[in-house]
């Protein structure tokens, strides 16, 4: 029963987050408008205040709202910006550009996490993880390699997908896995032999690397990923303001 209740609660806050996102996009709260209080939202949508807080945490992660101590959450704006999930999901990002996304899992292995993986994912000694190697394409052209380490329960879901599955984020979301926050590091590396074979570049060629650690709404790590892009295919832009700092991925 507890598991069912947990899934129901998760579905409620995701539905509420989607409803509030639509309201923000339609301008219901106005540019730089204030959202109703948690209590008012709970009454309006017939949910608990805890559900409201979880939904608002998703909107904050998506860069749609912000808040300061002692004030209500404020809508950052209604202009089209790249969402958190588009930055997390190659598939959603590609579709937002009108491109055809593709993916092929090259290898997936369940094994014991090494010390670095345990540190990144907050795991105890002896914990099991899944390592996933995947090639991504835009309009059938290879542009990126994903090397992702998943915690065991999430990796088991990935292992159940078809190797040619276009998206991993979408089925994970459908099964109740919620990516709420992520840390990104972007730098340059040189292609190794595996990179060269999969991407069709020269070994030693420069590649743009994005490293990412993603957590759920409670701050529990879910994945640690390293994506390597062919040069000239994408770029990342950081926008700073007093209210927020946003990272976006662009087609080069």
ZAKE-225748 format. One record per residue (C-alpha): x, y negated, z negated; residue in one letter. Coordinates in nm, 3 decimals, decimal comma, m for minus. Example, Ala and Ser with C-alpha at 12.3 -4.5 7.8 and 13.67 -1.06 7.14 Angstrom:
2
((1,230 0,450 m0,780) "a")
((1,367 0,106 m0,714) "s")
//
This chain:
252
((0,000 0,000 0,000) "x")
((0,286 m0,240 m0,085) "x")
((0,434 m0,192 0,259) "x")
((0,100 m0,267 0,424) "x")
((0,057 m0,578 0,210) "x")
((0,407 m0,694 0,309) "x")
((0,333 m0,652 0,679) "x")
((0,000 m0,838 0,637) "x")
((0,168 m1,128 0,459) "x")
((0,436 m1,142 0,728) "x")
((0,174 m1,149 1,003) "x")
((m0,012 m1,432 0,825) "x")
((0,282 m1,668 0,796) "x")
((0,389 m1,598 1,156) "x")
((0,036 m1,676 1,278) "x")
((0,027 m1,991 1,066) "x")
((0,367 m2,101 1,199) "x")
((0,238 m2,049 1,555) "x")
((m0,081 m2,250 1,482) "x")
((0,117 m2,537 1,330) "x")
((0,364 m2,529 1,619) "x")
((0,076 m2,570 1,865) "x")
((m0,066 m2,856 1,659) "x")
((0,270 m3,032 1,658) "x")
((0,314 m2,980 2,034) "x")
((m0,034 m3,127 2,098) "x")
((0,051 m3,435 1,893) "x")
((m0,205 m3,362 1,621) "x")
((0,019 m3,513 1,353) "x")
((0,157 m3,792 1,570) "x")
((0,522 m3,873 1,637) "x")
((0,709 m3,888 1,303) "x")
((0,379 m3,807 1,127) "x")
((0,349 m3,640 0,791) "x")
((0,213 m3,289 0,759) "x")
((m0,068 m3,224 0,508) "x")
((0,042 m3,100 0,167) "x")
((0,102 m2,729 0,106) "x")
((m0,221 m2,715 m0,094) "x")
((m0,421 m2,880 0,187) "x")
((m0,273 m2,647 0,449) "x")
((m0,347 m2,344 0,232) "x")
((m0,711 m2,450 0,197) "x")
((m0,745 m2,539 0,566) "x")
((m0,609 m2,205 0,690) "x")
((m0,735 m1,986 0,406) "x")
((m0,392 m1,857 0,298) "x")
((m0,175 m1,877 m0,013) "x")
((0,076 m2,155 m0,074) "x")
((0,351 m1,894 m0,051) "x")
((0,239 m1,813 0,305) "x")
((0,240 m2,185 0,385) "x")
((0,597 m2,221 0,252) "x")
((0,719 m1,929 0,465) "x")
((0,552 m2,073 0,776) "x")
((0,706 m2,415 0,710) "x")
((1,050 m2,256 0,667) "x")
((1,015 m2,115 1,019) "x")
((0,921 m2,458 1,155) "x")
((1,220 m2,610 0,975) "x")
((1,449 m2,348 1,130) "x")
((1,304 m2,436 1,470) "x")
((1,389 m2,804 1,417) "x")
((1,023 m2,912 1,425) "x")
((0,988 m3,048 1,071) "x")
((1,208 m3,174 0,793) "x")
((1,155 m3,284 0,434) "x")
((1,323 m3,476 0,155) "x")
((1,284 m3,435 m0,220) "x")
((0,958 m3,589 m0,336) "x")
((0,811 m3,637 0,013) "x")
((0,594 m3,434 0,245) "x")
((0,742 m3,255 0,543) "x")
((0,774 m3,485 0,843) "x")
((0,733 m3,391 1,209) "x")
((1,061 m3,464 1,385) "x")
((0,892 m3,525 1,719) "x")
((0,676 m3,373 1,989) "x")
((0,920 m3,394 2,280) "x")
((1,020 m3,063 2,440) "x")
((1,340 m2,936 2,275) "x")
((1,508 m2,600 2,280) "x")
((1,357 m2,391 2,003) "x")
((1,546 m2,186 1,748) "x")
((1,416 m1,866 1,908) "x")
((1,530 m1,974 2,256) "x")
((1,878 m2,023 2,115) "x")
((1,862 m1,685 1,941) "x")
((1,707 m1,501 2,237) "x")
((1,884 m1,494 2,573) "x")
((1,559 m1,370 2,730) "x")
((1,342 m1,658 2,604) "x")
((1,612 m1,911 2,697) "x")
((1,643 m1,774 3,052) "x")
((1,267 m1,774 3,104) "x")
((1,244 m2,134 2,980) "x")
((1,475 m2,225 3,271) "x")
((1,274 m2,028 3,525) "x")
((1,552 m1,770 3,557) "x")
((1,510 m1,392 3,563) "x")
((1,677 m1,243 3,251) "x")
((1,826 m0,895 3,254) "x")
((1,995 m0,668 3,005) "x")
((2,161 m0,329 2,990) "x")
((2,284 m0,157 2,674) "x")
((2,626 m0,009 2,745) "x")
((2,683 0,155 2,409) "x")
((2,517 0,183 2,068) "x")
((2,688 0,349 1,773) "x")
((2,585 0,411 1,414) "x")
((2,882 0,407 1,178) "x")
((3,014 0,295 0,841) "x")
((3,072 m0,079 0,819) "x")
((3,434 m0,192 0,797) "x")
((3,540 m0,451 0,533) "x")
((3,489 m0,752 0,765) "x")
((3,144 m0,632 0,873) "x")
((3,046 m0,573 0,510) "x")
((3,156 m0,925 0,422) "x")
((2,962 m1,085 0,709) "x")
((2,643 m0,887 0,642) "x")
((2,664 m0,878 0,263) "x")
((2,679 m0,498 0,247) "x")
((2,805 m0,258 m0,017) "x")
((3,095 m0,015 0,049) "x")
((2,979 0,286 0,249) "x")
((2,684 0,100 0,407) "x")
((2,584 0,208 0,758) "x")
((2,552 m0,037 1,048) "x")
((2,483 m0,021 1,423) "x")
((2,727 m0,162 1,680) "x")
((2,565 m0,258 2,010) "x")
((2,745 m0,348 2,334) "x")
((2,521 m0,509 2,596) "x")
((2,559 m0,679 2,935) "x")
((2,329 m0,975 3,012) "x")
((2,240 m1,114 3,355) "x")
((2,071 m1,422 3,497) "x")
((1,884 m1,353 3,821) "x")
((2,078 m1,022 3,844) "x")
((2,419 m1,191 3,812) "x")
((2,631 m1,081 3,510) "x")
((2,720 m1,381 3,293) "x")
((2,754 m1,261 2,934) "x")
((2,850 m0,969 2,709) "x")
((2,686 m0,922 2,368) "x")
((2,865 m0,739 2,089) "x")
((2,626 m0,726 1,795) "x")
((2,647 m0,565 1,453) "x")
((2,306 m0,493 1,298) "x")
((2,218 m0,390 0,945) "x")
((2,098 m0,031 0,940) "x")
((1,718 m0,072 0,946) "x")
((1,732 m0,329 1,228) "x")
((1,986 m0,127 1,427) "x")
((1,763 0,180 1,404) "x")
((1,487 m0,018 1,578) "x")
((1,730 m0,124 1,852) "x")
((1,840 0,238 1,899) "x")
((1,479 0,328 1,976) "x")
((1,458 0,089 2,273) "x")
((1,527 0,175 2,635) "x")
((1,882 0,088 2,752) "x")
((1,735 m0,138 3,021) "x")
((1,508 m0,327 2,778) "x")
((1,518 m0,693 2,879) "x")
((1,466 m0,828 2,527) "x")
((1,566 m0,703 2,183) "x")
((1,436 m1,003 1,986) "x")
((1,077 m0,964 2,107) "x")
((1,026 m0,601 1,996) "x")
((1,205 m0,674 1,667) "x")
((0,967 m0,963 1,602) "x")
((0,670 m0,740 1,683) "x")
((0,795 m0,493 1,419) "x")
((0,814 m0,764 1,152) "x")
((1,182 m0,863 1,173) "x")
((1,202 m1,242 1,129) "x")
((1,515 m1,438 1,226) "x")
((1,490 m1,765 1,031) "x")
((1,841 m1,915 1,013) "x")
((2,165 m1,876 1,204) "x")
((2,521 m2,006 1,188) "x")
((2,694 m2,055 1,525) "x")
((3,063 m2,091 1,607) "x")
((3,167 m2,169 1,966) "x")
((3,526 m2,132 2,087) "x")
((3,738 m1,988 2,370) "x")
((3,881 m1,637 2,404) "x")
((4,052 m1,442 2,682) "x")
((3,886 m1,150 2,857) "x")
((4,001 m0,805 2,752) "x")
((3,987 m0,500 2,979) "x")
((3,626 m0,422 2,886) "x")
((3,517 m0,782 2,947) "x")
((3,688 m0,783 3,286) "x")
((3,522 m0,459 3,396) "x")
((3,170 m0,561 3,291) "x")
((3,181 m0,925 3,401) "x")
((3,388 m0,877 3,716) "x")
((3,655 m1,125 3,610) "x")
((4,032 m1,097 3,572) "x")
((4,172 m0,959 3,248) "x")
((4,304 m1,257 3,052) "x")
((4,056 m1,499 3,212) "x")
((3,913 m1,760 2,970) "x")
((3,563 m1,691 2,835) "x")
((3,341 m1,907 2,615) "x")
((3,258 m1,724 2,292) "x")
((2,961 m1,784 2,065) "x")
((2,970 m1,609 1,728) "x")
((2,647 m1,596 1,530) "x")
((2,528 m1,470 1,192) "x")
((2,151 m1,461 1,155) "x")
((1,945 m1,418 0,840) "x")
((1,580 m1,361 0,746) "x")
((1,365 m1,619 0,557) "x")
((1,508 m1,494 0,224) "x")
((1,866 m1,550 0,347) "x")
((1,946 m1,179 0,388) "x")
((2,183 m1,117 0,685) "x")
((2,035 m0,919 0,975) "x")
((2,298 m0,942 1,248) "x")
((2,649 m1,059 1,323) "x")
((2,703 m1,115 1,693) "x")
((2,974 m1,219 1,937) "x")
((2,863 m1,329 2,285) "x")
((3,119 m1,391 2,562) "x")
((3,016 m1,602 2,865) "x")
((3,183 m1,644 3,202) "x")
((3,310 m2,003 3,237) "x")
((3,082 m2,241 3,424) "x")
((2,765 m2,047 3,342) "x")
((2,644 m2,215 3,021) "x")
((2,730 m2,500 2,787) "x")
((2,636 m2,581 2,427) "x")
((2,536 m2,928 2,310) "x")
((2,516 m3,053 1,951) "x")
((2,282 m3,342 1,863) "x")
((2,334 m3,514 1,527) "x")
((2,087 m3,737 1,344) "x")
((2,015 m3,833 0,985) "x")
((1,719 m3,593 0,987) "x")
((1,879 m3,289 1,144) "x")
((2,159 m3,135 1,349) "x")
((2,049 m2,934 1,652) "x")
((2,248 m2,700 1,876) "x")
((2,120 m2,629 2,226) "x")
((2,232 m2,397 2,507) "x")
((2,227 m2,527 2,864) "x")
((2,267 m2,373 3,209) "x")
((2,592 m2,506 3,354) "x")
//
